[in-house]
Amino acid sequence: MLHFELVTPERLVRSDEVYMVTVPGADGDFAVLEGHAPFMSTIRDGDVLVQKTQGGAPETIAIRGGFAEVNARGLTVLAEHTG
C-alpha cells in the first residue's frame, strides 16, 4: 500500500494507506503506486484521484495549485486549496 497525505496550509486533509493516486501535474497527470521512484512536481488546478483498492472506484478531491513529493515514505500533496 502507498501512504498518501494531502495537506493545505490550514490543515492535514487526508492521511491514508491507498492503492494508487493520480495527480494533476504541471506537465500532465501522473499516477503513483507503492514503490514509485522519488521525485517532486508542481501541480496544476484539477482533481486528485484516490483509489483505495486495485480496480476500485476512485475518490475525487478537487485541488488548486501546489506541489507533490514522492519519497520512500509515500506521496505528499501540498495543495494551496482543496474543494
N, C-alpha and C positions, 0 to 999 in steps of 0.2 A: 504493500500500500504506500501511497505518496502522502507525505504530510503537507497540507495546504493551509496557508494563512492569508487572509485578506484583511488589510489594515488601512484605516484612514487616519488623518491627523487627530481626529476626535476619539477613535476607539478601535479596538480589535473587533472586526465584524464577524470573522469566522476563523475557527481553528479546528481542523478535522482531518481524519485519515480517509483518503478517497482513491479511486482507481485512476482517474485522468482529469486534467484541467486543460481547457483550451482558452488561450489568452489572446486578446486583440493587440498584437504587437504593432509597433510603428511601421514595420516593413512587411506586415501581413500576420495573419493568425498563426499561432504555434501551439502544439499540444505537448503537454508534459506528463510523462509516466514516471513511476518509480525508477531510479537509476539513470535518469537523464543527465547528460553532460552539464557541468556548471556553466552558467552564462548570465548576463544581465541584458535587459532590453527596456527601452522606453515603450509605453503603451499608449494607444490612442483611445478615444471615446468608443465604447462598444459594450459587448456582452462577454462576460466570463462564463464559460460553460463548465459545470462541475458534474462529473459522473461518479457517483458513489460506488458503482459496481460495473464490471465489464458488461457491455450491452444494455446497461440501464439507461433510462431516460435522463438526459442532462437537466440540471437545475440551472436557470439563467439568472445572473446577477449583473445588472447594468452598472458600469463604472465610467468615470470621466478622468482621463489623464493619469500619469504616474509612472511607476517603474515596476518591473518584475525581476526577481532574482531566483535562480535555481542554484542550489548548492547541495552538499552532502546531506543536509537536514531536510531538504524538500524544496517547495516553491513558496515564495512570499510575494504577494502582490501588494504594493504600496500605492493605493489609489488616492487621487485628490478628493473624489466624491464617489458615493455609491447611490444607486436609486435613480 
